[in-house]
Amino acid sequence: MVTLNCRHEQYQHGVIVRSKVGIFLLSLTIVFSITPANAALSAASIPAVFDELLRSSVLSNPAVVLIDSTTGQVIYKKNAYSQRKPASVMKIFAGVATLKYLDPQSNFATNISLGVQDKTLIIEGSYDPWISLDHEVARKMKRTSLPYLGFNSLNALKRAPGGSLKKITVYYSGLYSQDVTNLKRFWAKRGFKPMMKAISKEETLLKAGTRIVRDTSPPLYEILEFMIKWSDNNLADRLSRLSSRAAGYAFSSKGISDTFMKILADFEIDSSKLAVSDASGLSKENRITAQMIGELLYKIHKDPQYKLLYDSLPLGGVSGTLRSRFLTTAPKAVGLVRAKTGTLNGTVTLAGYVESTNGEYIFVTLADKIRRGAAANAKARAAIDRLVGRIAAPNIPAQISEATPTPAP
């Protein structure tokens, strides 16, 4: 009886052992079957995996390029030389132009004064891009607004001798045409319709009397950081116009185009397929290639002059326009992707840098042939996130320590 019990226990033990071994082997099989799909790809395995992922119909045959940020080697490309709509990825050009031609430490000042002549108001501007058109937005962001400047001007004119708002001439310099239009509209709603005359900066200094308002912007580097991080269209256009003027080109869309072309030429990048209608990327007439923007990101990456642009790029799942990306679509990429987003109806783009196990890659994805609508845009963003997520991994340099010899006995 005892023998039978022992044998029965041995049989049960054997079943248990075999079961545990079976479970362990099954677990290993599952782990090894899952790991390759989740592990960061090596450079050699990227092309095949990317080819498979990019067959997704939600991206509709996008233009893609992947470049080793250290060597400049192109690891993967698809439609790399095809002209595509960049959407807000165009703002990368605006950022490069700003850092190439303007002083990051500079400020913009706007002075408003009563004129030395009666019935005159003098506005001495410096094309400050930071002045907001919306007062509520300005208050939240601690920015000066056109309504603030307008109200202060009205109050000062009412307190001046005579106190009348009739037959006033406003002399101005250094204001964007849109700001002049908005200021006139703001005043007209309050019964103030002055004569507006553009003059030179030197003339405003001669005509200015008692100062009413002096406003100074934050340093340019803070303005640029905000523009890149939050994809501000107005700032992109205005910074690019200022850069164009500093580069010796026109203070216009044509000047912006000439400036962007010059940037590519200076970096020895083919600009033949660049088409520029604006600096923000809002226009659907803009065209770039994935290769072009990839090369530009590579050329500026190690140049200290453009470090601010790299640092200002939104961080995946953390900041700016990428703060909600990758969290569910590619969680392991959170905090490892720095990139400029872009969205138009029917276009979703992303370009920047992704940290990987063996270094860092530059990537550009331009999907400008997707279906129109918010749902299609959302699916395309998710597909791009998953694509970038396949190569994202912490880059932890191996630390090799020399073995300490064992003391002789």
Steps between C-alpha positions, in 0.01 A plus 500: 500500500780727590678410176191580298462834678865579436465408137183709477679795659796452265259489206328817621839668554606400150180645355550819697865529388411430139214748525730768641757431231228513239368830634855638513570395140164640391585827675836515323328435168256783566776735614716430197205532267402836649841656564609544139183698426556731797877525508676794338609416149862479393600712201524188282148383582328838458435495122297178500293601802440853368395364162240286674370776729482754218263279303232632734221657296454776760833657392427477126852454366687767703846646445742373765869527574704373795859621552769410751555831682869422560615380160236647269440155349152454359359192673164503326320701234169486319388766254783706651528738202127536440357853548259497793302748709692561825223656713663642815824310443572810288562682830835321522615732221364797696698391807822454305459840330441671835815356656707561186414865449373642831652546846332257747569744786331799333169656604229694319381835637183695424469862614183708475519876566297814463652702219687826547238641264139522619257239377770241428578156641832331432555123494861390478497124448767244417280236336448322830366153413397434860215756513175303516185584304281364780500668842379195696763279343762766573405517867527125545840497332625825655529659157420851384190527284388745235186581703723594796702735280182636346328572833804677643524716189133599519521590869812710447340692212191569708717640781704716265417875461169527319416134575353445155540191283417691182752583229779294657790380286682184605857475372648152526800288409595137558147355502379201300229592250262260673559677832424836340175360359398347833588815692288713266211256535532501881497880513215535248272292724560763770433798279864586434592525130841669472706565189772229490836584342803271473833677550860398567632410843714815500193715436309343788787589734485862387122524533464319838421698812367370832516122513177315576603134475827311473482127447794262462471140387677208665829393338470361150608153612188476720279606210662243272462225760129575533453506122662159453353332806141615439511540120390866499421596140510878548838489674646273231402744227621809684831354613564386144428848362742651750759238403448573132558871552815427702620270220457781247177379344150649482279527807241279328404147402736528205779601738422200720527269199834654399628462856403134528662431163818672619505287815490179295766630263732588790461147636556357150153343494306474174225767507354432154185341644437759773188714448423764764171689533528571871722421798232345719402209277136608482507530122434183304725642229813438708715208387808328643657154476571261784864483391532879508369544853691193620828641370424837659434339839827309464704810407374710793507224762861534615528875433485699829336790315185290458494319835206713614289362217576142605426580865173677408351207310201341679584186696281198430239443772644787704481849349359731236307360208631150580382499860212258423680291239657154554330455839275223369626449146867431584556538877865398494574799277382751761781742578720365218361694202570868425306610195300764317142403434290602202130468421275618218178343382630199309860546616684377809876546537768448762874572481773500761721275707442169679732344757578133442710229660804561285476878466255742343314515172362789299161417354256672265151374418280698260155345452319752280272268304283368779123529509356831614344531846595490866465123527742437213749748648481326838562158344796633304655656813463171684663310213794742493537469877517122474753524217732726701432293812655193336844660515466693826700373796716655772856549384700383802875495420668180613736546790796264493709488813840335516513187713693548823782243528465261793787554745748212508480289816 
